[in-house]
Amino acid sequence: MKHSLFFRIQSTVEAHESYFVQKRNGAAVLGLSFLQKMTTALRMLAYGVATDFMDEYLRIGESTVMKSLYYFAKAVVEIYSDQYLRSSNNNDIARLLTVGKSHGFPRMLGSIDCMHWTWKNCPTVWKERSAVFTELAQGRAPPVNYTINGNEYTMGYYLAADIYPPWPTFVKTIPCLQENKKKHFAMAQKAYR
């Protein structure tokens, strides 16, 4: 992540959520900084590291790690949901299809990935506010018409890990890789995701 993006998110989240403002405790000792709390949340989301790893890495206890993750996810959803967790418009769909095609996945709308979280443990604030998940759960996806092997399809698809529900719009990794064609597809899918 670029420094400018990190600090833009930092200032926005810190202004929005008082949990991230550095405070003094009863003994007048400064508590954890916003940078420690945000770094903890981002490392948990990006790398799926365990809470006790964060204790060793940033000297933050497990309960604080979990609070930091919760408040960070909640703040990001509240701040950015109108812009980034909204339904795709026609321009978004055209851009996503172009990107997918350039990576060898024509008619793909993107990659759905909740980092290293299992579907049941994925922070619910993302799923509850995401128009993508709401529409997919209702069997709807942006209209994309195409034909493969004589079969007509009317919805675009997303690359997804095995942790996601068996929805028709999720293309998951092939479990048994015996043919070169399937191995190539699995490697390309993994690289894109």
N, C-alpha and C positions, 0 to 999 in steps of 0.2 A: 504494500500500500504506500502511495506517495505521502511524504510528510505533510504536504499541504492538505490533502484529503483527511488524513488522520487528525490534524489540528482543527480543521473545519468541523468535523464530526465532534471532536472533543469540546469545542467551545459551544456548539449548539446543544449537545446533550447536557453539559454542565449547567447551562442557563435554564434548561427545561426541567431537570431533575435534581432536587436539592441533595439527594443521597450522595451525589458525586462532588459536592463542594467540600473541600478539606476543612475539617473542624478540629478544635482542641477538645480533649477529653476532660474529665473532672480534675485531673492533675495538671492541667494546662499544657499537656504534651500534644503536639500536632498528630492527628491521625493519618490514615493513608491518603495519598494524593489521588487526584482524579486519574493521573496517568497510570498509577498502579492498578486501580480498579478497572479502567478501560482496557489496559493491556491484558489483564486477567480474562475479561469477558471475550475479547477478540481471540486470544489464544485458545480458549475453550471452544469457541465456535469454529475457528479455522482448523485446528489440529486435533480436536477431540481429546485433549489431554485430561487426565484425571485431576480432581480437585486437590489431592495431596501433592501432585507435581507442582501445582501453583504455589503451595506452601513453601516448597524447597526453592523454587525459582524466584518468587517475588516476596517471600516472607508474609504470606497472607493465609489466614486460617480458612478451613473448608467452608464454614458458614458464611464468611465474608465473600469468598469466591462465588458461592451460589447466589448470594444477594446481589453481588455486582453483575453477574450474568443476567439475573431476572430484571433488575432495574435498567440495565443497558438495553436489553431486548425490548422491554416495554417502552422506553423512551424513544428508541429508534423507530418503532412501529408508530407511535403517536406523532412523531415529527415528520417522518418520511412516507407514511402510508399513502397519502393522497397522490404523491408523485410516483412512488415505486411499487406499491402493492395494489395498484388499480388494475382494472381490466385493460387489456391491450386494445388500442385503437387501430385503424387501418394502416396508418404510417408505421406503428410499432410492429405490426404483423409483417408488413413488407420488409422492414429492416431485419427482423428475426429470420425470415425465410431466406434472405440473401446471405446472412451470416451462416446459417445452417448449411446452405448449399455450398458455400465456400469451404466448409470443413468436410464435405463429402456426405452430407446428410440432407438431401433435398426434401423439402416439405416439413422439416423439423422446426419447431418453435423455440427450442432451447433445451436446457438441462435442468431438471428439477432435482435439487440435491439439498439435503438438510445437514450438510457436513457429515460428521461422524455420529450423529444422533440416530437412535432408532426411531421409527415412525411414531411409536407410542410415547416416546420421551422427547420428541422434537418440541422446542418451546412453543406452547400452544398459542402465544400471542401472534406468532407468524401465521399459523394455519387459520386462526379465527379471523384475521384481518385481510388475508390474501384473497383477492377476487379470483386468482388463478385456481386455488384449491377449492373454493366454493363452487365455481363453475364445473370443474372436473368432477367433483363429488356428485354433482347433479347430472353428470353425463354430457356436459356441454364443453366445447372447446371452440376456439376461433375457427371459422369456416375456411378450409383449405381443400380444394378438390383436386384429386389426382387418381391415376390408375396404376396398379402394380399387378403384374401377372393376370391381367383381365379382371381384377377386383377393383371396384370403385370405392374410393374413400372420400369422406366429406369433412374430416377433421385433421388438423395438424397433430403432430405427436411430440412428446418430450422424452429425452433420454432420462432414465431413472435407475436407481439402485434397487436391489432386491427387497429392501425394507418397505417399499411403497406398495399400496394396495394394487390388486390386479385390475386396474382400469384400462380400457382399450387405448387410451391416449398415452400410456407409458410404455416405452420400449425398453426392456430390461436386458441386462447382459445375458448372453447365451451360456448356460451352466456347463454343458459338456462340449468341450472344444476339440473335436476330432478332425474336422475338415479344415483345410487352409483358408477357405473362404470365411468360415465362421470365426477362426482365429483372428483373421484380419479385421473383421467387423468388430469383434470384442476389443481388440487393441485400439482401433480408431474411436470407438465409443468411450473407452476409458480415458483416452487422451483428451477427448473433447470435454467430458464431464470434469 
